[in-house]
Amino acid sequence: MTISFEMTLDGVFDQMEQWFDPEDPGVQRASDALVFGADAVLLGRESYEFFREYWPAQTDDRGFAAHYNALPKFVASTTLSGPLDWNATLIEGDVAEAVRSLRERYESIISHGYGGLAATLVDAGLVDEIHAGIHPFIVGNARDRLRTPHPVSLRLLDAQTYDSGIIAARYAPA
């Protein structure tokens, strides 16, 4: 399972219209590698609600949007009720157990964002890699996000820099 997120240097995940450039060639290469290599997506409620409004209306020459929209999605939420749209299934019950079961069915699961769901997955030892796109912006009003119940030691697998100043870092639990 791979968790992927984009953030500013000061840890802002939202307000993306101020700092995220989806046309950046480095971002597109990293996104393509991650999404075209995936066979399922795991999302928390906030990411699901945002993405299901955005992605179905998108098209592109790379086939990225069509592939992403077609992937089976699993949503961890205690406030949503099923059935869900956009090829999504609500996870009911223990999230860690459900993800263990999903890992038996799907070879490559990706999850976007680093909120409560990501913290749960990291704490349960279910994360193989964390991909962080660090953008060269300081927004100044970051929400607390990168939280886990326990300290988590990571080891750097790879880091790339793009002409735009973005750093794409890949980590694995140490």
Backbone torsions as a table, in degrees:
resi	resn	phi	psi	omega
1	MET	NA	135.1	179.1
2	THR	-119.6	129.3	172.3
3	ILE	-98.2	133.4	-179.8
4	SER	-130.2	136.2	176.3
5	PHE	-153.0	159.4	175.3
6	GLU	-115.7	141.3	-179.9
7	MET	-153.2	163.5	173.9
8	THR	-87.3	173.0	-179.5
9	LEU	-60.7	-29.4	178.9
10	ASP	-95.8	15.9	171.2
11	GLY	84.6	19.4	177.9
12	VAL	-82.9	129.0	178.8
13	PHE	-104.0	-26.5	-177.6
14	ASP	-100.6	-164.8	-178.2
15	GLN	55.0	34.6	-172.6
16	MET	-61.7	-26.0	180.0
17	GLU	-60.3	-18.8	-179.7
18	GLN	-84.7	-24.9	-169.7
19	TRP	-139.1	-15.1	-175.7
20	PHE	-93.3	129.1	178.3
21	ASP	-116.9	99.0	-177.6
22	PRO	-66.9	-14.3	179.4
23	GLU	-87.7	-4.0	179.1
24	ASP	-60.4	125.6	-177.2
25	PRO	-58.5	-37.1	178.5
26	GLY	-65.7	-42.8	177.6
27	VAL	-62.0	-43.0	-179.9
28	GLN	-63.7	-42.7	179.3
29	ARG	-62.3	-45.4	-179.6
30	ALA	-65.3	-42.1	178.8
31	SER	-64.2	-42.9	179.1
32	ASP	-60.2	-47.0	-179.1
33	ALA	-59.4	-42.7	-177.8
34	LEU	-70.7	-51.5	-172.7
35	VAL	-74.2	-42.4	179.7
36	PHE	-69.0	-19.6	176.5
37	GLY	-89.4	-3.3	-176.2
38	ALA	-94.0	152.4	172.1
39	ASP	-122.8	5.5	173.4
40	ALA	-163.7	157.3	179.8
41	VAL	-125.9	137.1	176.0
42	LEU	-116.9	127.9	-176.9
43	LEU	-133.4	150.2	167.0
44	GLY	-83.4	173.1	-176.7
45	ARG	-58.8	-48.3	-176.9
46	GLU	-60.7	-46.4	179.6
47	SER	-64.6	-42.6	178.5
48	TYR	-58.4	-49.5	-177.1
49	GLU	-63.8	-38.7	178.6
50	PHE	-68.8	-49.9	-175.3
51	PHE	-67.3	-37.3	-177.6
52	ARG	-69.0	-22.5	173.9
53	GLU	-80.3	-32.8	-173.9
54	TYR	-87.4	-55.8	-167.3
55	TRP	-66.3	-40.1	-178.2
56	PRO	-59.2	-23.0	180.0
57	ALA	-90.9	-0.3	-174.9
58	GLN	-93.9	147.1	170.9
59	THR	-138.8	157.2	177.3
60	ASP	-161.2	162.4	-178.6
61	ASP	-73.6	-20.6	-176.9
62	ARG	-80.6	-16.6	-175.4
63	GLY	83.2	8.4	-177.4
64	PHE	-61.8	-52.4	-176.8
65	ALA	-60.9	-44.0	-179.8
66	ALA	-62.0	-42.4	179.7
67	HIS	-65.5	-46.4	-178.5
68	TYR	-62.2	-43.6	179.9
69	ASN	-63.4	-32.1	-177.5
70	ALA	-80.2	-20.1	-178.2
71	LEU	-62.9	141.5	172.4
72	PRO	-67.3	138.4	-178.5
73	LYS	-120.5	143.2	178.6
74	PHE	-124.7	131.9	-171.7
75	VAL	-119.6	123.8	176.2
76	ALA	-94.4	115.9	-179.3
77	SER	-157.9	142.2	173.7
78	THR	-101.1	-3.0	-177.4
79	THR	-111.5	-20.8	178.0
80	LEU	-83.9	157.8	172.4
81	SER	-129.5	149.8	-176.8
82	GLY	-87.1	174.2	-3.5
83	PRO	-76.1	154.6	179.9
84	LEU	-102.0	156.8	175.9
85	ASP	-97.8	-176.0	178.3
86	TRP	64.4	41.4	176.0
87	ASN	58.7	37.6	-174.7
88	ALA	-117.0	148.4	177.0
89	THR	-124.5	133.1	178.6
90	LEU	-77.2	131.5	174.3
91	ILE	-84.4	123.8	178.2
92	GLU	-114.1	144.6	-179.6
93	GLY	88.1	-152.7	-175.8
94	ASP	-69.2	118.1	-176.1
95	VAL	-64.3	-44.9	-178.5
96	ALA	-60.1	-43.4	178.4
97	GLU	-64.3	-41.9	179.1
98	ALA	-62.3	-40.2	-179.8
99	VAL	-69.8	-36.9	174.7
100	ARG	-57.8	-42.7	178.5
101	SER	-65.9	-41.7	178.3
102	LEU	-62.3	-37.2	-179.9
103	ARG	-64.6	-24.8	175.9
104	GLU	-76.5	-26.7	-177.2
105	ARG	-93.9	-28.4	-175.1
106	TYR	-123.9	134.2	-177.6
107	GLU	-75.0	-38.4	-175.3
108	SER	-133.1	104.8	179.0
109	ILE	-107.5	133.1	175.7
110	ILE	-115.6	148.9	176.9
111	SER	-133.4	135.9	-177.9
112	HIS	-106.7	135.9	177.2
113	GLY	101.9	163.8	177.1
114	TYR	-137.1	73.3	175.3
115	GLY	-113.4	-145.5	-176.5
116	GLY	-61.9	-38.1	179.4
117	LEU	-62.8	-47.4	-179.5
118	ALA	-61.1	-42.0	179.2
119	ALA	-61.3	-40.8	177.4
120	THR	-62.0	-44.3	-178.8
121	LEU	-65.6	-43.1	178.6
122	VAL	-63.1	-46.9	-178.2
123	ASP	-62.4	-31.8	-179.4
124	ALA	-84.5	-0.4	179.3
125	GLY	73.0	27.4	-175.7
126	LEU	-99.8	1.4	-175.5
127	VAL	-102.4	126.4	176.8
128	ASP	-89.9	-40.1	-179.4
129	GLU	-143.3	151.9	172.7
130	ILE	-123.2	121.6	177.4
131	HIS	-105.7	119.3	-179.1
132	ALA	-117.8	119.5	171.5
133	GLY	-93.9	113.3	-176.5
134	ILE	-105.3	114.7	-173.7
135	HIS	-95.1	143.3	-174.4
136	PRO	-79.0	62.8	178.3
137	PHE	-138.6	149.9	170.0
138	ILE	-122.6	115.5	-177.5
139	VAL	-88.2	-37.9	173.4
140	GLY	99.1	-9.2	180.0
141	ASN	-136.2	56.5	-176.8
142	ALA	-66.9	138.3	170.0
143	ARG	-83.1	147.1	174.5
144	ASP	-65.9	125.0	-179.6
145	ARG	-135.5	-55.9	-172.9
146	LEU	-68.5	80.0	-176.8
147	ARG	-124.7	138.7	170.3
148	THR	-137.5	155.5	-179.1
149	PRO	-67.0	-21.6	-177.7
150	HIS	-135.8	155.7	175.0
151	PRO	-59.8	142.5	-179.7
152	VAL	-125.6	119.6	177.9
153	SER	-89.9	132.5	-179.6
154	LEU	-121.1	154.8	173.0
155	ARG	-120.9	140.8	-178.1
156	LEU	-74.5	126.7	176.4
157	LEU	-93.9	-38.7	-176.4
158	ASP	-167.1	151.6	173.7
159	ALA	-143.5	135.3	176.7
160	GLN	-129.1	149.8	173.5
161	THR	-117.8	147.0	179.0
162	TYR	-112.0	159.7	-178.8
163	ASP	-56.5	-27.2	-179.2
164	SER	-75.2	-8.6	-178.4
165	GLY	97.2	-3.4	179.2
166	ILE	-71.5	139.7	173.8
167	ILE	-108.1	125.7	176.1
168	ALA	-107.3	110.4	-177.1
169	ALA	-113.4	136.5	176.4
170	ARG	-115.5	128.3	-179.9
171	TYR	-124.9	159.5	171.6
172	ALA	-133.6	153.0	174.3
173	PRO	-57.4	139.0	-177.5
174	ALA	-72.2	NA	NA
